[in-house]
Amino acid sequence: MTNQANAGAERPPIKPIGGLDLNVYCFSQVSGTSTLIAHNVYGWRCTIGVSGELHGIDMHHACRTLYGRSDTWAEFGDFNDPYSWRCFVEG
């Protein structure tokens, strides 16, 4: 069943706004650094100082935090390239 209210409506264009500096993000969240534990897009963790404790990273939250925008989200280009994360907005 088609939603008549949205029939024919075009989605706004998607605009890349930049990459992710995970060291900056991890420092802002846990006073730590970013660590790659698996060579794919889901291999990133924040590491807390001397304890070495690992924390998962929500890439959408990282985009919102780093760019100061609540309408930002993350997407990756290639699963096997952990550096392929980018942040996007509609616009």
C-alpha positions as CSV (number, residue, x, y, z in Angstrom):
1,M,0.0,0.0,0.0
2,T,1.4,3.4,-1.0
3,N,1.3,6.3,1.4
4,Q,-0.6,8.9,-0.7
5,A,0.8,11.8,1.3
6,N,4.3,11.0,0.3
7,A,3.6,9.8,-3.3
8,G,5.9,11.5,-5.7
9,A,7.8,13.3,-2.9
10,E,11.5,13.4,-3.5
11,R,14.0,12.7,-0.7
12,P,16.2,15.7,-0.1
13,P,19.7,15.2,-1.5
14,I,22.3,13.7,0.9
15,K,25.5,15.8,1.5
16,P,28.7,14.5,2.9
17,I,30.1,16.8,5.6
18,G,33.4,15.0,6.4
19,G,35.2,12.1,7.9
20,L,35.6,11.0,11.5
21,D,38.5,11.9,13.7
22,L,38.0,9.0,16.2
23,N,41.0,10.1,18.4
24,V,39.2,13.4,19.0
25,Y,35.9,11.6,19.6
26,C,37.4,9.1,22.0
27,F,39.2,11.7,24.0
28,S,36.0,13.7,24.3
29,Q,34.1,10.6,25.5
30,V,36.5,8.6,27.7
31,S,39.7,10.7,27.7
32,G,41.2,7.9,25.6
33,T,42.3,7.2,22.1
34,S,40.9,5.2,19.2
35,T,42.2,1.6,18.6
36,L,41.5,-0.7,15.6
37,I,41.0,-4.2,16.9
38,A,39.7,-5.8,13.6
39,H,40.4,-4.6,10.1
40,N,36.9,-3.7,9.1
41,V,34.5,-0.8,9.7
42,Y,33.2,-2.3,13.0
43,G,36.8,-2.8,14.4
44,W,37.1,0.6,16.1
45,R,37.1,1.0,19.9
46,C,37.9,3.8,22.3
47,T,40.7,2.8,24.7
48,I,41.0,4.2,28.1
49,G,44.5,5.2,29.1
50,V,46.6,2.9,31.2
51,S,43.8,0.4,31.9
52,G,43.4,-0.4,28.2
53,E,39.7,-0.9,28.7
54,L,37.9,-0.9,25.3
55,H,34.6,0.8,24.6
56,G,32.5,0.4,21.4
57,I,32.0,3.5,19.2
58,D,28.6,4.5,17.9
59,M,29.6,6.1,14.7
60,H,26.3,8.1,14.4
61,H,26.9,9.6,17.8
62,A,30.5,10.3,16.8
63,C,29.3,12.3,13.8
64,R,26.8,14.2,15.9
65,T,29.4,15.0,18.5
66,L,32.2,15.9,16.2
67,Y,30.1,18.1,13.9
68,G,27.8,19.5,16.6
69,R,24.7,18.6,14.6
70,S,21.8,16.4,15.6
71,D,20.8,15.7,12.0
72,T,24.1,14.0,11.1
73,W,24.6,10.2,10.5
74,A,27.5,7.9,9.6
75,E,27.9,5.6,6.6
76,F,30.8,3.6,5.4
77,G,32.0,3.1,1.9
78,D,33.7,-0.3,2.1
79,F,33.2,-2.8,4.9
80,N,36.8,-3.9,4.6
81,D,38.2,-0.4,4.9
82,P,37.9,0.9,8.5
83,Y,38.9,4.3,7.3
84,S,35.9,4.7,4.9
85,W,33.4,6.1,7.5
86,R,31.9,9.5,6.5
87,C,29.4,11.8,8.1
88,F,26.3,13.0,6.1
89,V,23.3,15.4,6.4
90,E,20.3,15.9,4.2
91,G,20.6,19.1,2.2
